[in-house]
Amino acid sequence: MELPVQSELIVMAIWGLIFFIFIIKLFQSIRLVPTKSAYIVERLGKYHSTLDAGFHTLIPFVDKVSYIHDLKEETIDVPPQECFSSDEVKVEVDGVIYMSVVDPVKASYGVTDYRYAAIQLAQTTTRSVIGTLELDRTFEERDVISAKVVEVLDQAGALWGIRVHRYEIKNITPPETVKNAMEMQVNAERERRALLAKSEGDKQAKINRSEGIKAETINRSEGEMQKRINEAEGKAEEILAIARATAESIERLAAVISAPGGQNALRLQLGEQYLAQLKGLGQQGSRVVVPANIVHFEQWMAAMGLDERR
């Protein structure tokens, strides 16, 4: 009696185990796919479908989720590697790839590991591009290197189901000896620029000073010229005024002489002035040269046409 009971227990345990496994598989067949994710389903070892975001059910023991892909853009670090420039200088270069999965099926079956493949292709492309550039240009042509890597990765990504958005070089590290030489070169260039800037400043300062002196000289000469012009105009005005006054006085004198009794008045005035001048002849130290006898006043008057007997 004990043997049948043990057999029944064993059978019940087996059926219980089968039922438990079935329940587990039933729950595993229910899939909730998150947003921006894709599940690759294989049926009996063969690709069957791609599950997008949402609720999905699978056939237990028949369907299997073989690959899960995140469709969001991701960053992949490219490890540092040694590269040689065209002038045989060794540099260490690392970078980062920004990429995303656009075709989950190709990403699953087109390549074993698309991340590893992208890293390797980026490294080989970087080495080949840097090999065509001199050391100084490698620091200037980062955009060229990045664009070339993106171009090559895009061509391969079409088969791998990925899209490379951009590739950025993080560091280009030359050897310590080359770095010291570059620092010395940079310092020398900086000193040269400083000396050049100083010389340009001195040159400009001298030019400014000379232009200031020139402007000052011109202003002074123009001021002196204007001064002389003003003085000349003033003297001319003075001469003209004196001439006008003299002419006017002559005209008035002529009018007075022409009037009745004018000659007698003129003769009397000249006589007074004549006598006044004779007073100074007696002073000591006075020397006078006259062309005639000073006591013959009548002769002087007759010479000027003022003789009263006429």
C-alpha positions in Angstrom: 0.0 0.0 0.0 2.8 2.4 0.7 4.3 2.1 -2.9 1.2 3.3 -4.7 0.9 6.2 -2.2 4.5 7.3 -2.9 3.9 7.0 -6.7 0.8 9.2 -6.4 2.8 11.8 -4.5 5.6 11.8 -7.1 3.0 12.2 -9.9 1.3 15.0 -8.0 4.7 16.7 -7.4 5.5 16.4 -11.1 2.2 17.9 -12.1 2.5 20.6 -9.6 6.0 21.5 -10.9 4.6 21.5 -14.5 1.8 23.8 -13.4 4.2 26.1 -11.6 6.4 26.4 -14.6 3.3 27.0 -16.8 2.2 29.8 -14.5 5.7 31.3 -14.6 5.8 31.1 -18.4 2.3 32.6 -18.6 3.3 35.6 -16.6 6.5 35.9 -18.6 4.4 35.9 -21.8 2.9 39.2 -20.7 5.2 42.1 -21.7 4.9 45.8 -20.9 7.2 47.7 -23.3 8.3 51.2 -22.0 8.3 54.3 -24.2 11.3 54.6 -26.6 12.0 50.9 -26.3 11.8 48.0 -28.7 11.6 44.2 -27.9 12.7 41.7 -30.6 10.5 38.5 -30.4 11.7 35.2 -31.8 9.3 32.3 -32.4 10.9 28.9 -32.3 14.3 30.5 -32.8 13.3 32.7 -35.8 12.6 36.4 -35.8 8.8 36.9 -35.5 8.0 40.6 -34.6 9.1 43.8 -32.9 7.2 45.0 -29.9 6.7 48.7 -29.6 5.7 50.6 -26.5 2.6 49.2 -24.8 1.0 46.0 -23.6 1.8 42.7 -25.4 1.2 39.0 -24.8 3.3 36.1 -26.1 2.7 32.4 -26.6 4.3 30.6 -23.8 7.1 28.1 -24.7 6.9 29.3 -28.3 7.7 33.1 -28.3 10.8 34.5 -26.7 12.1 38.1 -26.3 15.7 37.8 -27.5 16.8 41.4 -27.7 15.8 44.6 -25.9 16.9 47.9 -27.4 16.7 51.4 -26.0 15.8 53.8 -28.8 16.9 57.0 -26.9 20.1 58.8 -27.9 23.0 57.4 -25.9 26.6 58.4 -25.4 29.4 56.0 -25.8 32.9 56.8 -24.6 35.7 56.0 -27.0 38.8 54.9 -25.0 42.1 56.8 -25.4 44.3 55.5 -28.2 47.7 56.3 -29.6 47.9 57.9 -33.0 50.7 59.2 -35.1 50.5 62.5 -37.0 52.0 63.0 -40.5 55.2 64.5 -38.9 55.6 61.3 -36.8 54.5 62.7 -33.5 52.6 60.4 -31.2 49.4 61.7 -29.6 46.7 60.2 -27.4 43.2 60.8 -28.5 39.8 60.0 -26.9 36.3 61.0 -27.7 32.6 60.3 -27.3 29.9 59.1 -29.8 26.3 60.3 -29.7 24.1 57.7 -31.4 20.7 56.0 -31.3 19.1 52.8 -32.6 16.8 53.5 -35.6 16.2 49.9 -36.8 16.0 47.3 -33.9 16.0 44.3 -36.3 19.3 45.3 -37.9 20.8 46.3 -34.6 19.9 42.7 -33.4 21.0 40.7 -36.4 23.2 43.0 -38.5 26.1 43.1 -36.1 27.0 41.2 -32.9 27.5 44.3 -30.7 26.9 47.6 -32.5 28.3 49.6 -29.6 31.7 47.8 -29.7 31.7 48.0 -33.5 31.0 51.7 -33.5 33.9 52.3 -31.0 36.3 50.3 -33.1 35.3 52.0 -36.3 35.6 55.5 -34.6 39.1 54.6 -33.4 40.4 53.4 -36.7 38.9 56.3 -38.6 40.4 58.8 -36.1 43.9 57.2 -36.5 43.6 57.4 -40.3 42.5 61.0 -40.3 45.2 62.2 -37.8 47.8 60.3 -39.9 47.2 62.8 -42.7 47.6 65.9 -40.5 50.5 67.6 -38.9 50.6 67.9 -35.1 49.7 71.6 -35.1 46.7 71.0 -37.4 45.3 68.2 -35.3 44.3 70.8 -32.7 42.8 73.1 -35.3 41.0 70.4 -37.4 38.9 68.8 -34.7 35.8 69.5 -36.7 37.3 67.8 -39.8 38.1 64.7 -37.8 34.7 64.5 -36.1 32.9 65.0 -39.5 35.0 62.2 -41.1 34.2 59.8 -38.2 30.5 60.6 -38.4 30.5 60.0 -42.2 32.1 56.6 -41.9 29.9 55.6 -39.0 26.8 56.6 -40.8 27.7 54.4 -43.8 28.2 51.4 -41.5 25.2 52.4 -39.3 22.9 51.9 -42.3 23.7 48.2 -42.0 23.8 48.1 -38.2 20.4 49.8 -37.7 22.0 52.7 -35.8 22.4 56.5 -36.5 25.4 58.4 -35.4 24.4 62.0 -34.6 27.8 63.4 -33.8 31.3 62.5 -32.6 33.3 64.8 -30.4 37.0 64.6 -29.6 37.5 65.1 -25.9 41.3 65.3 -25.6 44.4 65.3 -27.9 47.4 64.8 -25.6 50.9 65.0 -27.1 54.0 63.6 -25.3 55.4 65.7 -22.4 58.4 66.8 -24.4 56.3 68.0 -27.3 53.9 69.7 -24.8 56.8 71.6 -23.3 58.1 72.6 -26.7 54.6 73.8 -27.6 54.3 75.8 -24.4 57.7 77.5 -25.2 56.5 78.2 -28.7 53.3 79.7 -27.3 55.2 81.8 -24.8 57.5 83.0 -27.5 54.6 83.9 -29.7 52.9 85.7 -26.8 56.1 87.7 -26.1 56.4 88.5 -29.8 52.9 89.8 -29.9 53.5 91.8 -26.7 56.6 93.5 -28.2 54.8 94.1 -31.5 51.8 95.6 -29.6 54.2 97.8 -27.6 56.1 99.0 -30.7 52.8 99.7 -32.4 51.7 101.7 -29.4 55.0 103.7 -29.3 54.6 104.3 -33.1 51.1 105.5 -32.7 52.0 107.7 -29.7 54.8 109.3 -31.8 52.4 109.8 -34.7 49.9 111.3 -32.3 52.5 113.6 -30.8 53.8 114.7 -34.2 50.3 115.3 -35.4 49.6 117.4 -32.3 52.8 119.4 -32.9 51.9 119.8 -36.5 48.4 121.0 -35.6 49.7 123.3 -33.0 52.3 124.8 -35.5 49.6 125.2 -38.1 47.3 126.9 -35.6 50.0 129.2 -34.4 51.0 130.1 -38.0 47.4 130.7 -38.9 46.9 132.8 -35.8 50.1 134.8 -36.6 48.9 135.2 -40.2 45.5 136.3 -39.0 47.1 138.7 -36.5 49.2 140.2 -39.2 46.2 140.5 -41.6 44.3 142.2 -38.8 47.1 144.5 -38.0 47.6 145.3 -41.8 43.9 145.9 -42.2 44.0 148.1 -39.1 46.9 150.1 -40.4 45.2 150.4 -43.8 42.1 151.6 -42.1 44.2 154.0 -40.1 45.9 155.3 -43.2 42.6 155.6 -45.0 41.1 157.5 -42.1 44.1 159.8 -41.9 44.0 160.3 -45.6 40.3 161.1 -45.5 40.8 163.5 -42.6 43.7 165.1 -44.4 41.7 165.5 -47.6 38.8 166.8 -45.6 41.0 169.3 -43.8 42.6 170.4 -47.1 39.2 170.8 -48.6 38.1 172.9 -45.7 41.3 174.9 -45.7 40.9 175.6 -49.4 37.3 176.7 -48.8 38.4 179.0 -46.0 41.2 180.5 -48.2 38.7 181.0 -51.0 36.4 182.9 -48.7 36.7 186.7 -48.2 39.5 187.5 -45.8 40.7 183.9 -45.8 44.2 184.6 -47.1 44.7 187.2 -44.4 43.6 184.8 -41.7 45.9 182.1 -43.1 48.7 184.6 -43.3 48.1 185.6 -39.7 48.1 182.0 -38.5 51.3 181.1 -40.3 52.9 184.2 -38.9 52.0 183.1 -35.4 53.4 179.6 -36.0 56.5 181.1 -37.6 57.2 183.3 -34.6 56.5 180.4 -32.2 59.1 178.3 -34.0 61.6 181.2 -33.8 61.4 181.1 -30.0 63.1 177.7 -30.0 66.1 178.8 -32.0 67.7 180.6 -29.0 67.9 177.4 -26.9 71.3 176.0 -26.3 72.2 173.0 -28.4 69.6 173.8 -31.1 70.9 173.5 -34.6 68.6 174.7 -37.5 69.4 174.8 -41.2 67.2 177.1 -43.2 67.3 177.8 -47.0 66.8 181.6 -46.7 67.1 184.6 -44.4 64.6 184.0 -41.5 64.1 187.6 -40.9 62.5 188.2 -44.3 59.1 186.9 -43.5 57.6 188.8 -46.4 59.7 186.8 -48.8 58.4 183.5 -47.3 54.8 184.7 -47.7 55.4 185.8 -51.2 56.9 182.4 -52.1 53.7 180.7 -50.9 51.5 183.1 -52.8 50.2 184.9 -49.7 51.7 188.3 -50.2 49.1 190.9 -49.1 50.2 193.3 -51.8 48.9 191.1 -54.6 
